[in-house]
């Protein structure tokens, strides 16, 4: 999760929003600080003091999270942090608990009709599942999984969209102590096989189809192919989402028939580090890596972020537009841990109108809305004014994540959506299933800047020499362990892949792979992935800075910038632009693009070529394929440069592969002439 802006110090900083004193006083972050004062005798002058304590006394901080939220466990821990080295930190040894039990714990204190999940789907009326119904369905499905032979440590693979059945299936899997892994049904079969074959699932839970932009996508043929390609699957459960009346195939089980039993809730008690789910790296240049997270680590992390940073509780309705393949969906489910109602959505974010998601916020009285930065930019460029069209009086906060948020979009939110809300922009990732820096209910919002590091996250920007830097671009590093760091990679018995992924550059220090600036004011600016950095003449610049400089141009609908080191010491920096309807890449537009980059980034980073492209190649989860395109330009064969199964728009990728081949031929011809 990344955002971007331009670090300016006090000069030119634009204050967009400040929380009222009343809002600060009643925030759950302030409640927690008063609890620390009362229960632990700790006093703090402000948030920075709390954060410094949280990273300086890891035992005290994480122990306080366990105690403050009264984690349900059948056996208490004998310590908080038994081993502190990274990798290899051991958290809460001796504890036995269950993530699902803690997420469903609020049901005991909710009224009979209180909704746990509101289900929204294109073309259908919204429906609700109460806390009591959710608990009963999870208990029934967990009992059925046990009857099918599923045991702790077995893998349950899911091919499901963002619907309540996915939440039920995840909670039931965790109740058994089995390990969950999910792909969205818009994934192609090969991409799913690349992931699921690695983990050898015992059960497959799949959907018959999903809705998108007014169309129904039937996936039963894909499900049949998955069953053939996954020899370890003993049982297949089908969710009849498109057609509730469809008769399931004889060799499959109907999900709705497995969630109507009368079983009592039963939660397998597992160690703190017991695997909860397997998420995946993007896998753009090889097989996706299976990232294993733990019951205890995810529970504590999500209690912390939802209650303290997102300021979420029992009265809140949380709507995060996310695919089940994106870790943000897991974060959405985690909001149940603080008693919030979650809103699921199966459909297009712009179904019927660009600001359709804001219509859902209004209709379901969402208090917190999370979305990708690309969606907010889409609404801005479409001229949408959701605040004028929808009743957003309940909305208190927006979380922007997934990609850089252009500075103009920050202003658009406060102008066209709502003036009094917290716009948080967070940076973290699948690796930790949380954020490192971002949303904070106690602090003001400045355009283009992330507010502060999260509690318990010791984050710094480091030079290549391994020294902290302020006010200049450095590698984002985490210098102290976090409970939600992966317990391991799947099929990595000696831990070498895990070690290389995060600790290969700075031994004992987590290198996340982003360029970041810590400003003199204590806010943070993330410039993009360090493996796709523009390094022109030794001056490093994040690709996000280039995008921000041209995103304000109405003729530009999308862009991709590449900095490719070539074998003879040359450096090629093309900028590919996707034009808005009726726009033309004429001399005037090229001049304005170059002028914007020269003024807002640097003259050194004006691109060599500006090329009109049919689109921007992205992964299925929406990440720009900067590194694969860079490798194509460097001459890497396409089969090696990119895993096509992870590409959302392979036809667009083909265009770039063709461009790269033509560029290399021109370059070879020029060298021969010279």
ZAMARGU-4260 file (C-alpha; in steps of 0.2 Angstrom, whole numbers, plus 5000, padded with zeros to 4 digits):
<rodrens>
0) 5000/5000/5000 | 5008/5016/4995 | 5005/5035/4993 | 5015/5049/4987 | 5018/5067/4988
5) 5031/5080/4988 | 5041/5083/5005 | 5042/5102/5007 | 5045/5105/5025 | 5034/5119/5032
10) 5036/5129/5016 | 5021/5125/5005 | 5013/5112/5016 | 4994/5112/5013 | 4983/5109/5028
15) 4967/5100/5023 | 4959/5095/5039 | 4961/5095/5058 | 4952/5084/5070 | 4941/5094/5082
20) 4945/5093/5101 | 4929/5083/5104 | 4934/5070/5090 | 4951/5068/5098 | 4945/5066/5115
25) 4932/5052/5111 | 4944/5043/5099 | 4949/5026/5104 | 4967/5031/5103 | 4964/5043/5116
30) 4954/5031/5126 | 4969/5019/5125 | 4981/5032/5131 | 4970/5036/5146 | 4970/5017/5149
35) 4989/5016/5149 | 4989/5031/5161 | 4977/5022/5173 | 4983/5004/5172 | 5001/5006/5168
40) 5006/5023/5175 | 5012/5030/5158 | 5009/5048/5153 | 5012/5055/5136 | 5013/5073/5129
45) 5007/5068/5112 | 5006/5054/5099 | 5024/5055/5095 | 5028/5051/5113 | 5016/5036/5112
50) 5024/5029/5096 | 5042/5031/5103 | 5037/5021/5119 | 5028/5008/5108 | 5044/5004/5098
55) 5056/5006/5112 | 5046/4994/5124 | 5040/4981/5112 | 5035/4970/5127 | 5026/4984/5136
60) 5017/4989/5120 | 5011/4973/5113 | 5007/4966/5130 | 4996/4981/5133 | 4987/4978/5116
65) 4983/4960/5122 | 4977/4966/5139 | 4968/4982/5133 | 4957/4972/5121 | 4956/4957/5133
70) 4961/4944/5120 | 4951/4927/5122 | 4964/4913/5125 | 4963/4896/5133 | 4981/4898/5139
75) 4990/4914/5143 | 5007/4918/5136 | 5022/4915/5147 | 5031/4931/5139 | 5027/4944/5126
80) 5043/4943/5115 | 5054/4928/5119 | 5066/4930/5104 | 5069/4947/5097 | 5080/4944/5081
85) 5073/4946/5064 | 5069/4935/5056 | 5065/4922/5070 | 5056/4933/5083 | 5045/4923/5094
90) 5029/4931/5100 | 5018/4926/5115 | 5025/4909/5118 | 5013/4897/5127 | 4998/4906/5122
95) 4984/4896/5114 | 4969/4905/5106 | 4959/4905/5090 | 4957/4920/5078 | 4939/4916/5073
100) 4934/4915/5091 | 4940/4932/5094 | 4932/4939/5079 | 4915/4932/5083 | 4917/4937/5102
105) 4906/4953/5099 | 4891/4943/5095 | 4888/4939/5113 | 4885/4957/5117 | 4875/4962/5101
110) 4856/4964/5100 | 4847/4950/5091 | 4845/4960/5075 | 4861/4969/5074 | 4870/4965/5057
115) 4888/4959/5056 | 4888/4959/5037 | 4878/4969/5025 | 4879/4961/5007 | 4878/4973/4992
120) 4878/4966/4975 | 4875/4973/4958 | 4856/4972/4953 | 4850/4966/4970 | 4843/4972/4986
125) 4856/4973/5000 | 4854/4959/5013 | 4860/4958/5031 | 4867/4944/5041 | 4866/4946/5060
130) 4879/4942/5072 | 4869/4927/5078 | 4867/4921/5061 | 4885/4923/5056 | 4890/4914/5072
135) 4878/4900/5068 | 4883/4898/5050 | 4902/4898/5055 | 4899/4884/5068 | 4889/4874/5055
140) 4901/4875/5041 | 4916/4871/5053 | 4907/4855/5059 | 4904/4850/5041 | 4923/4853/5037
145) 4928/4842/5052 | 4916/4829/5046 | 4924/4830/5029 | 4941/4826/5037 | 4948/4843/5038
150) 4961/4844/5052 | 4972/4858/5060 | 4985/4863/5047 | 4975/4856/5032 | 4973/4869/5018
155) 4956/4875/5012 | 4957/4884/4995 | 4943/4897/4990 | 4939/4904/4973 | 4926/4917/4979
160) 4922/4935/4977 | 4919/4948/4990 | 4902/4940/4997 | 4897/4935/5014 | 4900/4917/5010
165) 4918/4921/5009 | 4918/4928/5026 | 4909/4913/5033 | 4921/4901/5025 | 4936/4910/5031
170) 4930/4910/5049 | 4925/4892/5048 | 4942/4887/5041 | 4950/4896/5055 | 4939/4889/5068
175) 4945/4871/5063 | 4963/4877/5064 | 4965/4874/5045 | 4974/4886/5034 | 4964/4898/5022
180) 4970/4903/5005 | 4959/4913/4993 | 4959/4918/4974 | 4946/4930/4967 | 4935/4922/4953
185) 4941/4934/4940 | 4958/4926/4941 | 4962/4914/4926 | 4963/4896/4930 | 4982/4896/4927
190) 4985/4910/4940 | 4974/4900/4952 | 4984/4884/4949 | 5000/4893/4951 | 4995/4897/4969
195) 4984/4883/4975 | 4995/4868/4968 | 5009/4874/4979 | 4999/4872/4995 | 4990/4856/4991
200) 4973/4860/4997 | 4961/4847/5004 | 4945/4856/5001 | 4940/4869/4987 | 4926/4881/4991
205) 4921/4890/4974 | 4908/4901/4967 | 4897/4898/4952 | 4900/4915/4946 | 4901/4934/4950
210) 4894/4951/4944 | 4903/4965/4936 | 4897/4980/4927 | 4880/4973/4923 | 4885/4956/4917
215) 4886/4939/4925 | 4902/4929/4924 | 4899/4911/4925 | 4914/4901/4933 | 4908/4883/4934
220) 4919/4878/4919 | 4934/4886/4928 | 4929/4877/4944 | 4928/4860/4935 | 4946/4863/4928
225) 4952/4868/4945 | 4946/4852/4952 | 4955/4842/4938 | 4971/4852/4941 | 4972/4850/4960
230) 4974/4832/4964 | 4974/4834/4983 | 4957/4841/4983 | 4945/4828/4991 | 4929/4839/4992
235) 4923/4853/4982 | 4910/4865/4989 | 4900/4877/4977 | 4892/4893/4982 | 4877/4896/4972
240) 4878/4915/4970 | 4873/4918/4952 | 4859/4905/4952 | 4853/4900/4969 | 4841/4887/4961
245) 4855/4878/4951 | 4857/4860/4955 | 4875/4856/4960 | 4885/4843/4951 | 4884/4826/4959
250) 4902/4826/4965 | 4901/4843/4973 | 4893/4850/4989 | 4881/4865/4990 | 4888/4878/5002
255) 4870/4884/5008 | 4866/4866/5013 | 4882/4866/5024 | 4878/4882/5034 | 4861/4877/5041
260) 4865/4864/5054 | 4863/4866/5073 | 4881/4864/5078 | 4888/4873/5093 | 4903/4885/5090
265) 4919/4875/5093 | 4936/4884/5091 | 4952/4874/5089 | 4965/4881/5101 | 4981/4884/5093
270) 4998/4892/5097 | 5000/4910/5094 | 5011/4907/5078 | 4999/4894/5071 | 4996/4898/5052
275) 4980/4907/5049 | 4980/4910/5030 | 4992/4910/5015 | 4993/4926/5005 | 5003/4928/4989
280) 5016/4939/4982 | 5011/4947/4965 | 5021/4933/4956 | 5024/4945/4941 | 5041/4937/4937
285) 5039/4919/4943 | 5028/4908/4954 | 5019/4918/4968 | 5027/4916/4985 | 5015/4909/4998
290) 5016/4921/5013 | 5010/4913/5029 | 5003/4924/5043 | 4998/4918/5061 | 4982/4918/5071
295) 4990/4928/5085 | 5000/4940/5075 | 4985/4945/5063 | 4973/4946/5078 | 4984/4959/5088
300) 4988/4969/5072 | 4970/4971/5066 | 4964/4975/5084 | 4977/4989/5084 | 4974/4996/5067
305) 4955/4995/5067 | 4952/5002/5085 | 4967/5014/5087 | 4971/5020/5070 | 4955/5018/5060
310) 4945/5023/5076 | 4932/5010/5073 | 4920/5001/5085 | 4903/4994/5088 | 4894/5009/5080
315) 4903/5009/5064 | 4899/5002/5047 | 4915/4998/5037 | 4915/4997/5018 | 4931/4993/5009
320) 4930/4990/4991 | 4942/4975/4988 | 4945/4959/4979 | 4947/4944/4990 | 4964/4942/4981
325) 4970/4958/4990 | 4975/4958/5008 | 4964/4973/5011 | 4949/4961/5010 | 4957/4952/5025
330) 4958/4969/5034 | 4940/4972/5030 | 4935/4955/5039 | 4947/4960/5053 | 4935/4974/5057
335) 4923/4961/5065 | 4936/4960/5079 | 4931/4977/5086 | 4912/4974/5084 | 4910/4984/5068
340) 4898/4979/5054 | 4906/4976/5038 | 4899/4979/5020 | 4904/4967/5006 | 4901/4971/4988
345) 4901/4960/4972 | 4902/4971/4957 | 4910/4985/4948 | 4916/5001/4957 | 4908/5011/4943
350) 4892/5002/4940 | 4880/5014/4932 | 4890/5029/4937 | 4908/5034/4941 | 4904/5037/4960
355) 4894/5021/4963 | 4904/5016/4978 | 4899/5033/4986 | 4881/5028/4983 | 4884/5012/4992
360) 4892/5022/5007 | 4876/5033/5007 | 4864/5019/5005 | 4872/5008/5019 | 4876/5023/5030
365) 4895/5018/5030 | 4906/5027/5042 | 4922/5022/5035 | 4926/5019/5017 | 4942/5011/5010
370) 4946/5011/4992 | 4961/5011/4980 | 4968/5028/4975 | 4964/5024/4957 | 4946/5024/4961
375) 4947/5042/4969 | 4957/5048/4954 | 4944/5040/4942 | 4930/5050/4951 | 4940/5066/4951
380) 4944/5065/4932 | 4925/5061/4928 | 4920/5077/4937 | 4910/5068/4950 | 4904/5077/4965
385) 4898/5063/4977 | 4895/5075/4991 | 4882/5085/4981 | 4873/5069/4975 | 4873/5057/4990
390) 4870/5059/5009 | 4887/5056/5016 | 4883/5063/5033 | 4888/5046/5041 | 4905/5045/5033
395) 4919/5050/5045 | 4934/5043/5036 | 4941/5038/5019 | 4956/5026/5018 | 4966/5027/5001
400) 4978/5014/4997 | 4985/5002/4984 | 4994/5015/4973 | 5000/5033/4974 | 4986/5046/4977
405) 4989/5061/4966 | 4990/5078/4976 | 4975/5084/4966 | 4964/5070/4972 | 4968/5075/4990
410) 4960/5092/4986 | 4946/5084/4977 | 4941/5073/4992 | 4939/5088/5003 | 4930/5099/4989
415) 4919/5086/4981 | 4916/5073/4994 | 4916/5080/5012 | 4925/5094/5021 | 4925/5086/5038
420) 4932/5069/5037 | 4949/5060/5040 | 4957/5056/5023 | 4970/5043/5027 | 4983/5036/5015
425) 4992/5021/5021 | 5008/5011/5016 | 5011/4993/5021 | 5007/4977/5011 | 5003/4959/5009
430) 5019/4955/5018 | 5012/4960/5034 | 4993/4962/5030 | 4993/4979/5038 | 5001/4996/5036
435) 5017/5003/5042 | 5012/5022/5041 | 4996/5032/5038 | 4980/5035/5046 | 4979/5043/5063
440) 4964/5051/5071 | 4974/5063/5082 | 4983/5072/5069 | 4980/5084/5055 | 4980/5079/5036
445) 4992/5088/5024 | 4991/5086/5006 | 5002/5072/4999 | 5009/5067/5016 | 5005/5051/5027
450) 5002/5057/5044 | 5013/5046/5055 | 5020/5028/5058 | 5008/5016/5066 | 5011/5011/5084
455) 5023/4997/5086 | 5031/5000/5069 | 5049/5006/5070 | 5051/5013/5053 | 5065/5023/5045
460) 5072/5028/5028 | 5090/5022/5026 | 5104/5027/5014 | 5113/5013/5004 | 5126/5013/5018
465) 5113/5008/5031 | 5111/5025/5040 | 5095/5034/5044 | 5091/5049/5033 | 5079/5063/5036
470) 5073/5075/5022 | 5080/5064/5008 | 5075/5048/4999 | 5080/5032/5007 | 5075/5013/5008
475) 5060/5010/5019 | 5066/4998/5033 | 5058/4991/5048 | 5071/4989/5062 | 5061/4980/5075
480) 5050/4965/5074 | 5031/4965/5072 | 5019/4951/5077 | 5011/4951/5059 | 5027/4948/5050
485) 5026/4932/5041 | 5029/4916/5051 | 5037/4909/5035 | 5035/4906/5016 | 5026/4891/5010
490) 5038/4877/5003 | 5053/4886/5010 | 5060/4873/5022 | 5076/4882/5026 | 5069/4899/5026
495) 5081/4905/5013 | 5068/4913/5001 | 5061/4922/5016 | 5078/4928/5022 | 5082/4934/5004
500) 5065/4943/5002 | 5067/4954/5017 | 5084/4953/5025 | 5096/4951/5010 | 5101/4969/5009
505) 5102/4974/5027 | 5105/4958/5038 | 5093/4958/5053 | 5083/4973/5046 | 5067/4971/5036
510) 5069/4980/5019 | 5052/4983/5012 | 5057/4988/4994 | 5050/5006/4994 | 5059/5022/4993
515) 5053/5034/5006 | 5056/5051/5013 | 5054/5055/5032 | 5051/5074/5031 | 5058/5086/5044
520) 5040/5088/5050 | 5038/5070/5055 | 5027/5065/5041 | 5031/5052/5027 | 5031/5052/5008
525) 5033/5035/4999 | 5040/5037/4981 | 5036/5019/4974 | 5045/5003/4973 | 5064/5003/4974
530) 5066/4989/4961 | 5057/5001/4949 | 5066/5017/4954 | 5071/5030/4941 | 5089/5032/4943
535) 5094/5045/4931 | 5113/5050/4932 | 5114/5043/4950 | 5099/5053/4956 | 5085/5042/4962
540) 5067/5046/4960 | 5051/5036/4963 | 5040/5032/4948 | 5026/5039/4959 | 5033/5056/4958
545) 5033/5056/4939 | 5015/5050/4939 | 5010/5064/4951 | 5017/5077/4940 | 5006/5072/4925
550) 4991/5066/4933 | 4983/5083/4934 | 4983/5084/4915 | 4965/5081/4909 | 4972/5073/4893
555) 4981/5059/4903 | 4970/5044/4908 | 4985/5033/4914 | 5004/5032/4912 | 5018/5020/4915
560) 5036/5027/4916 | 5051/5015/4915 | 5070/5018/4919 | 5080/5004/4911 | 5098/5001/4913
565) 5105/4995/4896 | 5120/4983/4894 | 5132/4996/4887 | 5130/5008/4901 | 5116/5018/4892
570) 5100/5022/4901 | 5083/5023/4893 | 5068/5032/4901 | 5052/5031/4891 | 5035/5037/4897
575) 5020/5028/4890 | 5003/5038/4892 | 4985/5032/4890 | 4975/5046/4882 | 4958/5052/4888
580) 4944/5051/4875 | 4946/5064/4861 | 4964/5068/4867 | 4979/5068/4855 | 4997/5067/4859
585) 5002/5082/4850 | 5017/5094/4852 | 5007/5105/4864 | 5003/5090/4876 | 5021/5083/4875
590) 5028/5100/4879 | 5016/5102/4894 | 5021/5084/4900 | 5039/5088/4899 | 5036/5105/4907
595) 5027/5098/4922 | 5040/5084/4925 | 5054/5097/4924 | 5045/5109/4936 | 5038/5096/4949
600) 5051/5082/4948 | 5067/5088/4941 | 5075/5092/4924 | 5085/5076/4925 | 5070/5066/4925
605) 5061/5072/4909 | 5058/5056/4899 | 5068/5052/4883 | 5052/5047/4874 | 5034/5050/4877
610) 5023/5036/4868 | 5004/5034/4867 | 4999/5017/4873 | 4983/5008/4873 | 4983/5005/4891
615) 4994/5001/4907 | 4998/4983/4910 | 4993/4978/4928 | 4992/4963/4939 | 4975/4956/4943
620) 4976/4965/4959 | 4979/4982/4950 | 4998/4984/4952 | 5007/4992/4937 | 5019/4980/4929
625) 5034/4992/4929 | 5048/4979/4932 | 5042/4967/4919 | 5041/4980/4906 | 5058/4986/4911
630) 5065/4969/4909 | 5057/4968/4891 | 5066/4983/4886 | 5082/4976/4893 | 5080/4961/4882
635) 5073/4948/4894 | 5061/4935/4885 | 5043/4938/4889 | 5041/4921/4896 | 5055/4925/4909
640) 5051/4943/4912 | 5033/4941/4917 | 5020/4927/4923 | 5006/4930/4911 | 4994/4922/4923
645) 4995/4936/4935 | 4992/4949/4921 | 4974/4957/4921 | 4976/4964/4903 | 4988/4952/4893
650) 4983/4960/4877 | 4990/4977/4883 | 5006/4968/4889 | 5008/4961/4871 | 5008/4979/4865
655) 5023/4983/4876 | 5032/4967/4872 | 5030/4972/4854 | 5036/4990/4857 | 5051/4983/4867
660) 5056/4972/4852 | 5055/4986/4840 | 5065/4998/4851 | 5079/4985/4853 | 5079/4982/4834
665) 5080/5001/4831 | 5094/5002/4844 | 5104/4988/4837 | 5102/4995/4819 | 5108/5012/4826
670) 5123/5004/4834 | 5128/4995/4818 | 5127/5011/4808 | 5138/5020/4821
</rodrens>
